[in-house]
Amino acid sequence: MYQLIKRFFDFFVALTAIVILSPLLIPIVIGLLLTGEHYVFYFQERVGYKNRVFDIWKFATMLKNSPNMTGGLITLKNDPRLTPMGGFLRKTKINELPQLFNVLIGDMSFVGPRPVMQKSFDQYPKDVQKVIYSVKPGLTGIGSIIFRDEEELITRQKELGNDPWEFYKNVIYPYKGKVEEWYQKHSSLKTDILILFLTVWAILLPKSELHYSVFKDIPKRPAQLS
């Protein structure tokens, strides 16, 4: 019953949000057409439900050739490959709004583990790879809230001369896997509503640690991520 209610909620709210947000989305579309490389949407393959690959929708924030430029698939804070509107769209998370269409068609849910690229998925421990997408990936999730500073963490590793992919493999993804396994064990409408609230809270107060107070049994953040 929970999954049925969740799918109805996802479809209805996504459709409503697209209609309500259209006055915001249309000016962004026009702005992207007039700036940068003049393209609006960026479609990228991500690993999703049951480890199947799908195309995620985003507003374009990076140069088209950015995967082949310095930095590759990893985006840093103040990345020079960002388009004129890209920094603002990423900081405010507005670049993620087109994923409402992914929710509408059923590729994603509002709450769940964030879908990642295949190379990133391969960094997860094997036991985590088997279970992390037993639920649909989400627009937001407990992992998204905890790792809202992920770009800053990776930027710091680059500045220290460390390999970002090794940091993902050895620090970020093992912990993120534990967090998403926690979500699956505690998934409910109440948990989802609280995560949606905490997502808005984290955007308004990015330094807040309220999620650790609301969900007292979340695996604690490793010292390397402090």
Secondary structure, DSSP 8 states (H G I E B T S, - for coil): -HHHHHHHHHHHHHHHHHHHHHHHHHHHHHHHHHSTTS--EEEEEEE-GGG-EEEEEEE--B-TTGGGSTTTT---TT-TTB-TTHHHHHHTTGGGTTHHHHHHHTS-EEES---B-HHHHTTS-HHHHTTTTSS--EEE-HHHHHTTTHHHHHHHHHHTT--HHHHIIIIIHHHHHHHHHHHHHH-SHHHHHHHHHHHHHHHHSTT--HHHHHSTTS----GGG-
